[in-house]
C-alpha cells in the first residue's frame, strides 16, 4: 500500500530540511546576538520538521502529494521562520526557496 512517490519524497524532505538547517547555521545573519538571543538552531529543529510530517494521517496524504508538500513547507516555516525577526524573513524565504525548490517545483 506504499505509494512510491511518497517514499521518494521522504528522502527529499529530509535532505531539503537538512540543507536548510546547514544554511541557516552557517550564515552570520542567523547567529544569536544580544537582540536575537533566540536565534539558536540545532539538529533538533530538523527532527521537529520530520516529526510534523509524521503526525500527518497516512490515509489523507497517501495520494495527495501536493498536500504533503504543503505540509512540509508549513513545518519548515513553523520550525525555522517563526523565530525570525521581520528583517530576516526575506533572507530565510530566499534560502527556503533555493534549498527546497526541487521538492516544491517537482510536486507542487
BAFI-110035 format. One line per 4 residues: their letters; for each residue x, y, z of C-alpha. Coordinates in Angstrom, 3 decimals. Example, Ala and Ser with C-alpha at 12.3 -4.5 7.8 and 13.67 -1.06 7.14 Angstrom:
! residues 2
AS	12.300/-4.500/7.800 ~ 13.670/-1.060/7.140
This chain:
! residues 108
XXXX	0.000/0.000/0.000 ~ 3.007/2.310/-0.009 ~ 2.967/4.990/-2.654 ~ 6.407/5.036/-4.347
XXXX	6.101/8.798/-4.929 ~ 5.714/9.382/-1.185 ~ 8.689/7.109/-0.469 ~ 10.868/9.066/-2.907
XXXX	9.604/12.324/-1.491 ~ 10.523/11.383/2.087 ~ 14.257/11.407/1.327 ~ 13.926/14.728/-0.494
XXXX	12.108/16.211/2.505 ~ 14.864/15.201/4.897 ~ 17.636/16.327/2.565 ~ 15.941/19.681/1.977
XXXX	15.305/20.281/5.677 ~ 18.922/19.383/6.444 ~ 20.219/21.688/3.666 ~ 18.088/24.499/5.034
XXXX	19.399/23.880/8.549 ~ 23.005/23.825/7.304 ~ 22.488/27.117/5.512 ~ 20.834/28.815/8.483
XXXX	23.529/27.730/10.907 ~ 26.326/28.854/8.577 ~ 25.028/32.393/7.988 ~ 26.068/35.182/10.374
XXXX	22.706/36.938/9.952 ~ 21.064/33.942/11.653 ~ 23.547/33.793/14.529 ~ 22.449/34.667/18.057
XXXX	23.226/38.175/19.275 ~ 22.143/40.231/22.272 ~ 18.979/41.225/20.400 ~ 18.498/37.925/18.567
XXXX	19.282/35.686/21.514 ~ 16.618/33.166/20.442 ~ 18.347/32.507/17.088 ~ 19.688/29.192/18.306
XXXX	19.190/26.391/15.806 ~ 20.247/22.773/16.200 ~ 19.546/19.365/14.681 ~ 16.517/19.022/16.901
XXXX	14.861/21.566/14.607 ~ 15.257/19.203/11.645 ~ 13.707/16.449/13.735 ~ 10.765/18.754/14.514
XXXX	10.137/19.189/10.792 ~ 10.194/15.413/10.318 ~ 8.017/14.912/13.391 ~ 5.448/17.320/11.960
XXXX	5.371/15.294/8.752 ~ 4.980/12.063/10.688 ~ 1.978/13.468/12.536 ~ 0.026/13.545/9.246
XXXX	-2.681/10.977/8.764 ~ -1.395/8.476/6.209 ~ -4.786/7.910/4.590 ~ -5.209/11.647/3.960
XXXX	-1.873/12.123/2.180 ~ -1.275/8.725/0.566 ~ -2.457/10.026/-2.817 ~ -2.236/13.745/-2.075
XXXX	1.373/14.565/-2.919 ~ 0.702/18.288/-3.299 ~ -0.850/18.374/0.175 ~ 2.161/16.601/1.643
XXXX	4.499/19.150/0.047 ~ 2.381/21.916/1.563 ~ 2.715/20.269/4.983 ~ 6.498/20.123/4.530
XXXX	6.588/23.810/3.615 ~ 4.418/24.656/6.618 ~ 6.580/22.635/9.008 ~ 9.810/24.276/7.802
XXXX	8.263/27.673/8.207 ~ 6.836/26.788/11.622 ~ 10.142/25.487/12.959 ~ 12.607/27.939/11.419
XXXX	10.764/31.039/10.243 ~ 8.636/31.625/13.328 ~ 11.733/32.565/15.362 ~ 12.965/35.222/12.984
XXXX	12.534/38.958/13.122 ~ 10.856/40.552/10.145 ~ 14.132/41.949/8.876 ~ 15.499/38.406/8.375
XXXX	12.397/36.902/6.784 ~ 13.402/37.751/3.203 ~ 16.771/36.027/3.682 ~ 15.023/32.994/5.116
XXXX	12.420/32.873/2.333 ~ 15.139/33.088/-0.316 ~ 17.087/30.308/1.421 ~ 13.953/28.182/1.711
XXXX	13.127/28.660/-1.965 ~ 16.694/27.824/-3.029 ~ 17.112/24.777/-0.820 ~ 13.641/23.314/-1.245
XXXX	12.862/24.271/-4.852 ~ 13.419/20.724/-6.127 ~ 10.804/19.303/-3.791 ~ 8.330/22.138/-4.286
XXXX	8.681/22.509/-8.063 ~ 8.509/18.775/-8.770 ~ 5.387/18.126/-6.741 ~ 3.565/21.411/-6.257
